[in-house]
Amino acid sequence: MQPLSSAVRRTYLIVLSVFFVALIPLVILYAEGWRFSPELGMYKTGGVFITVPYTDVTVTLQGEEIGTTGFLQRTFYIDDLAPATYVIRASREGYYPWERMVVVEPKIVTDTRVLLAPLEIERTQLVLSGTSTGMRIVTSDTLATYRILFATSTTASSTIPVDMQDGVGLFIDGGNLIARWIDEDRPVPSNFCVRPLSCVTEILLERDPNPVLSASFFAGGVLYRIKDSGIFFAEMDARPTPRIVRIDTDPVSDYRIIDGMLIVKEGSAYFHLDL
C-alpha cells in the first residue's frame, strides 16, 4: 500500500481543520441550550421539573406519558423544551386528575408540584363506644380535648396570618382568603409565579359571597371553611387550574388540625377525615 503523498495529507489536514473549527461554535451553542427547528429557527431551550409526592401516579406532558412514580421515583426532569406553554397532567386511581399549565422560558427550569385529592374521603366517626363500621373508639379525655379546641375560635385579620408555613402566610381579608409571601429574605417560590420571570406576592385562594371563617395549611394544600358552605381543600398556585375540592358539605361543620389529623365537627359529632 502506497503511503499518502504530502499533498494529499496536507489536503486532509486542511479539511479536518476547517471541519473542526466550524464544529466548535455548534458544540458551544448546543451546550448552551441552543436548538434549531424550521418553525422556530434558532432558539434556547428550557426545562420542567415535576415533584410528585405520591406513588402510582402517571404523569404526562402535552399528552405524552413521561413516567409513573414509585417508591424511589418521585420527580421528573424534562429538558430541551422549546419556549412555550405546556400542559402537565397527573392521574392516580381513586383521585381527581391534576393538571397544570406551565410556561417554559429560555435557560430556566420551571418547577411544579402535584397535589392530589381523593374522589371519596374516608370519614371515621370518633365515639366513646360502638362497633359499627366507620367508627373509632376514643377516650373521654380525647373528646373533652376536642370540645375545648373547637370552642376556641381564630380571629380573622387582614394583617395577622391565621397560619404560616415556609414563608407563606394565610390571611382572611374582607372575608376573602389570600396567601401572601412574607419572607423578605428569600425570593418568592415558583407557585407564586405565573411564569418564571413574572411573579406575585399574593394569591387569591377564595372569593365567595359568604366569608371565609378559618384557614390552615394541611397535606400540601390549604384547608378553609366558608360560612354556610362547608369545608374546602385547595391548591396554592398562581398558575391556571389550581385544584379546589369541597371535603365537607355540612353548612355548619367546623374543623381543627389536631396532632396532624383533620378533625371535623358536625353538630355534636366528631369525625376524622383522611386526605
NORBELZI-V984027 format. One record per residue. N is the residue number from 0. RES is the residue in one letter. PSI is psi as a letter, one per 40 degrees, with the letter a starting at -180 (* if undefined). D_CENTER is the distance of its C-alpha to the mean C-alpha in Angstrom with 2 decimals. Layout:
# NORBELZI-V984027
[[N	RES	PSI	D_CENTER] [N	RES	PSI	D_CENTER]]
This chain:
# NORBELZI-V984027
[[0	M	h	68.41] [1	Q	h	69.23] [2	P	i	67.08] [3	L	i	65.22] [4	S	i	67.20] [5	S	d	66.18] [6	A	d	65.50] [7	V	d	63.07] [8	R	d	61.33] [9	R	d	61.10] [10	T	d	59.62] [11	Y	d	56.97] [12	L	d	56.09] [13	I	d	55.78] [14	V	d	53.60] [15	L	d	51.29] [16	S	d	51.09] [17	V	d	50.24] [18	F	d	47.57] [19	F	d	46.07] [20	V	d	46.13] [21	A	d	44.54] [22	L	d	41.82] [23	I	d	40.70] [24	P	d	39.05] [25	L	d	37.20] [26	V	d	35.89] [27	I	d	34.80] [28	L	d	33.07] [29	Y	d	31.27] [30	A	d	30.19] [31	E	e	28.84] [32	G	e	26.66] [33	W	h	29.14] [34	R	i	29.55] [35	F	h	31.88] [36	S	i	31.77] [37	P	d	34.43] [38	E	d	32.01] [39	L	e	30.37] [40	G	a	33.07] [41	M	h	32.01] [42	Y	i	28.38] [43	K	h	26.06] [44	T	i	23.03] [45	G	a	19.45] [46	G	i	16.67] [47	V	h	13.09] [48	F	h	11.32] [49	I	h	8.75] [50	T	h	7.76] [51	V	g	8.37] [52	P	f	9.61] [53	Y	i	12.04] [54	T	i	15.32] [55	D	f	16.89] [56	V	h	13.95] [57	T	h	15.25] [58	V	h	13.33] [59	T	i	15.11] [60	L	h	15.35] [61	Q	f	17.74] [62	G	e	18.92] [63	E	h	19.90] [64	E	h	18.73] [65	I	e	17.60] [66	G	i	17.56] [67	T	h	16.90] [68	T	i	15.45] [69	G	a	18.11] [70	F	d	19.16] [71	L	d	19.05] [72	Q	h	16.81] [73	R	e	13.12] [74	T	i	12.27] [75	F	h	13.56] [76	Y	h	15.11] [77	I	h	16.83] [78	D	a	19.36] [79	D	f	22.32] [80	L	h	20.47] [81	A	i	22.46] [82	P	h	21.12] [83	A	i	19.74] [84	T	h	16.92] [85	Y	i	15.28] [86	V	h	13.68] [87	I	h	11.32] [88	R	i	11.64] [89	A	h	11.09] [90	S	i	13.75] [91	R	h	15.26] [92	E	h	18.54] [93	G	e	18.59] [94	Y	i	15.07] [95	Y	h	14.00] [96	P	i	12.97] [97	W	i	9.49] [98	E	i	9.80] [99	R	h	8.60] [100	M	h	11.45] [101	V	i	11.43] [102	V	h	14.65] [103	V	h	16.34] [104	E	i	19.07] [105	P	h	22.00] [106	K	e	21.80] [107	I	h	18.15] [108	V	h	15.24] [109	T	h	12.07] [110	D	i	8.93] [111	T	i	5.36] [112	R	h	3.16] [113	V	h	4.33] [114	L	h	5.21] [115	L	i	8.95] [116	A	h	11.82] [117	P	i	15.41] [118	L	d	17.98] [119	E	h	20.50] [120	I	h	19.94] [121	E	h	22.58] [122	R	h	24.82] [123	T	h	27.46] [124	Q	h	30.18] [125	L	h	31.43] [126	V	i	35.23] [127	L	d	38.28] [128	S	i	39.86] [129	G	i	39.44] [130	T	e	38.95] [131	S	i	37.15] [132	T	h	34.07] [133	G	e	30.90] [134	M	i	32.51] [135	R	h	32.29] [136	I	h	35.16] [137	V	i	34.50] [138	T	i	37.08] [139	S	d	38.64] [140	D	d	37.43] [141	T	d	33.79] [142	L	d	34.32] [143	A	d	36.23] [144	T	d	33.36] [145	Y	d	31.02] [146	R	d	33.62] [147	I	d	33.77] [148	L	d	30.05] [149	F	d	29.72] [150	A	e	32.79] [151	T	h	31.08] [152	S	i	29.13] [153	T	h	26.69] [154	T	h	28.10] [155	A	i	25.83] [156	S	i	26.22] [157	S	e	25.11] [158	T	e	25.71] [159	I	h	24.83] [160	P	i	21.28] [161	V	e	21.20] [162	D	i	18.57] [163	M	i	17.13] [164	Q	h	14.56] [165	D	f	14.00] [166	G	e	15.71] [167	V	h	14.23] [168	G	i	16.71] [169	L	h	16.65] [170	F	i	19.77] [171	I	h	21.77] [172	D	h	23.87] [173	G	f	26.41] [174	G	e	24.63] [175	N	i	21.40] [176	L	h	18.15] [177	I	h	16.81] [178	A	h	14.23] [179	R	h	16.10] [180	W	h	15.77] [181	I	e	18.99] [182	D	h	19.27] [183	E	e	21.86] [184	D	e	22.30] [185	R	i	18.98] [186	P	i	17.39] [187	V	i	14.38] [188	P	i	11.00] [189	S	d	9.37] [190	N	e	7.10] [191	F	e	10.71] [192	C	h	12.09] [193	V	d	13.04] [194	R	i	14.29] [195	P	d	14.81] [196	L	e	18.09] [197	S	g	17.52] [198	C	i	15.65] [199	V	i	16.22] [200	T	e	16.62] [201	E	i	16.04] [202	I	h	13.70] [203	L	h	15.70] [204	L	d	13.86] [205	E	h	17.07] [206	R	h	20.54] [207	D	i	22.90] [208	P	d	26.73] [209	N	i	26.64] [210	P	i	25.32] [211	V	h	22.33] [212	L	d	24.15] [213	S	i	21.68] [214	A	i	18.05] [215	S	i	16.34] [216	F	h	13.23] [217	F	h	12.92] [218	A	f	11.21] [219	G	e	7.78] [220	G	a	8.21] [221	V	h	11.38] [222	L	i	14.70] [223	Y	i	17.46] [224	R	h	20.94] [225	I	h	22.75] [226	K	h	26.53] [227	D	e	28.19] [228	S	d	24.99] [229	G	a	23.37] [230	I	h	20.11] [231	F	i	16.59] [232	F	h	13.06] [233	A	i	10.41] [234	E	i	6.83] [235	M	g	7.22] [236	D	h	6.88] [237	A	e	10.27] [238	R	i	9.99] [239	P	i	11.66] [240	T	f	11.10] [241	P	i	8.58] [242	R	h	9.45] [243	I	h	12.33] [244	V	h	14.63] [245	R	h	17.99] [246	I	e	18.67] [247	D	h	22.21] [248	T	e	24.62] [249	D	h	27.47] [250	P	d	28.07] [251	V	e	29.35] [252	S	i	26.96] [253	D	i	25.49] [254	Y	i	23.17] [255	R	i	22.97] [256	I	h	20.91] [257	I	h	23.82] [258	D	f	23.77] [259	G	e	20.08] [260	M	i	20.88] [261	L	h	20.20] [262	I	h	23.76] [263	V	h	24.69] [264	K	h	28.18] [265	E	h	29.89] [266	G	b	33.42] [267	S	e	34.90] [268	A	i	32.77] [269	Y	i	29.82] [270	F	i	27.09] [271	H	h	24.43] [272	L	h	21.30] [273	D	h	19.24] [274	L	*	15.54]]
